[in-house]
Amino acid sequence: MNLTRKRADRDGIFAGSTPERAIIDIGSNTVRLVIYGGSMRAPTVLLNEKVTAKLGRDIAEKGILADEAIELALRGLERFALLLEDLEIGEVDTVATAAVREASNGGEFVETLRGLGLDPRVISGEEEACLSASGVAGAFPGATGTVADLGGGSLELVEIDDGIPGEAVSLPLGTLRLPEHRGDSRSDMRKSIEKVLKKGAPNIKPDQPLYLVGGTLRTMAVYAMQEEGHPLTDPHGFELDPSGARTLLGKALGSETVDSLKARDRISSMRAEKLPDASVLAEAMLSRFKPSCLVFSSWGLREGLLYDSLPDHSKAQDPLLAGIGVFANQRGAPPTLATRIAGWTADAAPAQKHGNARLRLAATMLSLASMQIEPNLRLPQAIDWALHKRWIAVDGKERAMLAAAIAANGNALDLPDEVIALAGEDALEEAICWGLAVRLARRLGARSRRSLQVSKLFTTQEMLVLRLAKSHAALSGVLTEKDMKLLAGRLGLDWRVEIVSDEELHAEQET
């Protein structure tokens, strides 16, 4: 077979992003395949498929992987192995956690996996904790606090200091084992769990963030966001202060049943069954660890594997810009173009009190990419990009500023309520000016490099000035004047266009 042709066929499978790396995560509850593309600093999930095999369901009582669970897991793993072969993904990590490492027949199961062509690695509880911490470090650069990763068979706890994992422990408090601690009330269950936390993790520092990792804990965040009427949908990065968390866990979730949780949008039957017990665990961690806040992370063990494999210079990349850079490039807005336009607009619409250079560059990339959307779909879809797509290292206020810039780039200055709810008027106004400046830049010369080289945009104390080289004076047309007027009006300035010699403009730009 022609390898070039085969590679080309593969490249089109995932809407413009090539599958580069895969992780098979064999947990106590689920067996999962995730395929990644894009920048590995902020990877794009191209496929995420799981089988709820419940390998760890008999560990506590019998110490083995149940035959039915093994059969179900192997059926899924055979499919995964075949998919990886057909997609020609050579870089695959297969890891197994609590159930396999604790089961007396775990070694036999691992040998069976090798027969499928997989190369499984059974990791220790401490290693699992550190990998989860690395995932948090990748998602929250400079993170300091405690990471709690709740799986099916165990709870991993690890301290993290400026992104560096420290002491780690693994406790038998996974979702499959929490029912063992049930008593006559939530209070009884919480006290039983607290005893395990006190004995197994006695040195957790108080007054620091507690980063919560794992699907059931993320579902807790989804529940909290629904209760608050939160305008965002992605639970990654969602925060609760201790008071709000206690109210959520003790009163709201405490009054729910499995059936009432199943009736909610975005809460699966499996998560609904685990959430009540997990909420008691969270209460116990609040009581025992006394964190400054709860921070929910969608990045954990799998992303930690990716992050740990990166060279230092890649780890140092800004994950927001890495992720948006790939996304925008696939939509006709390469980072080089966005960087030129961001530089050209910097004097007239800088990042000020509420924004920063990285956020303004991200807004420029998304604004340019949005122009590839059909005009009748553009505004709602592009705002959804800003608000609801899983960008890393960005908070709600910053998402609102991205959305405001994108809207202004399309001359939509009446912002949706969900945007206004996330940021103050001054912050949104700053971002609107970014978007209007991008609008002026792209319409001045149809995004050509030359148009940015023969022009300069800047402000004086009273004036917004567009200075054009004489050779390109005709670029100043009716549309340009409208865009100048729009931006100047938001800045509270008058405006003018100046035509100077090419030599004069060149000399000015050189200095």
Salt bridges, closest charged atoms under 4 A:
ASP9 OD1 - ARG5 NE 3.35
ASP11 OD1 - ARG7 NE 3.56
GLU20 OE2 - ARG7 NH2 3.90
ASP25 OD2 - ARG302 NH1 2.78
GLU49 OE2 - ARG79 NE 2.57
GLU68 OE2 - ARG57 NH2 3.36
GLU91 OE2 - ARG21 NE 3.61
ASP93 OD2 - ARG21 NH2 2.44
GLU102 OE1 - ARG177 NH2 2.51
GLU111 OE2 - ARG114 NH1 2.53
GLU127 OE2 - ARG121 NH1 2.48
GLU128 OE1 - ARG101 NH1 2.98
GLU156 OE2 - ARG101 NH2 3.55
GLU194 OE2 - ARG190 NH1 2.52
GLU227 OE2 - ARG264 NH2 2.56
ASP234 OD1 - ARG390 NH2 2.73
GLU256 OE2 - ARG264 NH2 3.35
GLU273 OE2 - LYS262 NZ 3.74
ASP277 OD2 - ARG182 NH2 2.69
GLU283 OE1 - ARG186 NH2 2.80
ASP318 OD2 - ARG358 NE 2.38
ASP384 OD1 - HIS388 NE2 3.97
GLU418 OE1 - HIS388 NE2 3.64
GLU429 OE1 - ARG490 NH2 2.78
ASP483 OD1 - ARG439 NE 3.04
ASP483 OD2 - ARG443 NE 2.65
GLU498 OE1 - ARG467 NH2 2.69
GLU498 OE2 - ARG496 NE 2.60
GLU508 OE2 - LYS456 NZ 3.19
GLU508 OE2 - ARG467 NH1 2.61
GLU510 OE2 - HIS506 NE2 3.97
